């Protein structure tokens, strides 16, 4: 199982009309923090995820949205 945090974070940020810098300021961080999250270089901790869900007015489930990877057959 994988989670789509990076993709969802970018989607909800753009939907809210926020720049990376504006969102970083709301989290008391730097623009590079959000860039790293959106590019999958790092993952927000649970406290940051809760704050992001609050900012975007979504549930944690909506923010992390796990999904199953298709199984590949070995031949």
C-alpha positions as CSV (number, residue, x, y, z in Angstrom):
1,X,0.0,0.0,0.0
2,X,1.2,3.5,-0.9
3,X,-0.1,6.9,0.0
4,X,-0.5,9.8,-2.3
5,X,0.4,12.6,0.2
6,X,2.7,14.4,-2.2
7,X,0.1,14.5,-5.0
8,X,-2.8,15.4,-2.7
9,X,-0.8,18.1,-0.9
10,X,-0.1,19.8,-4.2
11,X,-3.8,19.4,-5.3
12,X,-5.3,20.8,-2.1
13,X,-2.7,23.7,-2.0
14,X,-3.6,24.8,-5.5
15,X,-7.3,24.3,-4.9
16,X,-6.9,26.7,-1.9
17,X,-5.1,29.2,-4.0
18,X,-2.0,29.1,-1.9
19,X,1.6,29.3,-3.1
20,X,4.2,27.0,-1.6
21,X,5.6,30.0,0.3
22,X,2.2,31.0,1.7
23,X,1.5,27.5,2.9
24,X,5.0,27.2,4.4
25,X,4.4,30.5,6.3
26,X,1.2,29.0,7.7
27,X,3.2,26.1,9.0
28,X,6.1,28.3,10.3
29,X,8.4,26.8,7.7
30,X,10.3,27.6,4.6
31,X,9.1,27.2,1.0
32,X,11.5,24.4,0.5
33,X,9.6,22.4,3.1
34,X,6.5,22.3,1.0
35,X,8.5,21.7,-2.2
36,X,10.1,18.6,-0.5
37,X,6.7,17.3,0.6
38,X,5.2,17.8,-2.9
39,X,8.1,16.2,-4.6
40,X,8.1,13.2,-2.3
41,X,11.6,13.9,-0.8
42,X,10.2,14.1,2.7
43,X,6.9,13.3,4.4
44,X,5.1,15.5,6.9
45,X,4.9,14.2,10.5
46,X,1.5,13.5,12.0
47,X,1.2,17.0,13.6
48,X,1.9,18.7,10.3
49,X,-0.5,16.4,8.6
50,X,-3.2,17.4,11.1
51,X,-2.4,21.0,10.5
52,X,-2.5,20.6,6.8
53,X,-5.9,18.8,7.0
54,X,-7.2,21.7,9.1
55,X,-5.9,24.3,6.6
56,X,-7.4,22.6,3.6
57,X,-10.6,21.6,5.6
58,X,-10.3,17.9,4.7
59,X,-9.9,14.8,6.7
60,X,-6.6,13.0,7.3
61,X,-8.0,10.2,5.2
62,X,-8.6,12.5,2.3
63,X,-5.1,14.0,2.6
64,X,-3.2,10.8,2.7
65,X,-5.6,8.6,0.6
66,X,-3.9,5.2,0.6
67,X,-4.2,3.1,-2.5
68,X,-3.2,-0.4,-3.5
69,X,-0.6,-0.9,-6.1
70,X,-1.6,-3.4,-8.8
71,X,0.1,-6.7,-8.3
72,X,2.5,-7.8,-11.0
73,X,2.8,-11.4,-12.2
74,X,6.2,-12.9,-12.4
75,X,6.5,-15.0,-15.5
